[in-house]
Amino acid sequence: SGRSIDVPCCFISGKQDWGTYQRPGVFEAMQATACTRMLGCHLVDGAGHWVQQEQPNQVKRLLLQFLKRSASPAT
């Protein structure tokens, strides 16, 4: 579509989620061009599509890390 997301972004997915790999190259394109302020891109081990239920502590840690980084003036 030629548009980008220009606010702080964080992507969290289960490493075993098939959706991340459904269309080759889309994951990499999101990191490179779709989000101009990508602060984190995480594939969580031991989780599939329901990463927030399968690895809640790791997701919580990643979300808190993202919120701290996005609130800093340098971002």
HELIX and SHEET records of a PDB file:
HELIX    1   1 TRP A   18  TYR A   21  5                                   4    
HELIX    2   2 VAL A   26  ALA A   29  1                                   4    
HELIX    3   3 MET A   30  ALA A   34  3                                   5    
HELIX    4   4 VAL A   51  GLU A   54  1                                   4    
HELIX    5   5 PRO A   56  ALA A   71  1                                  16    
SHEET    1   A 2 CYS A   9  GLY A  14  0                                        
SHEET    2   A 2 MET A  38  VAL A  44  1                                        
END                                                                             
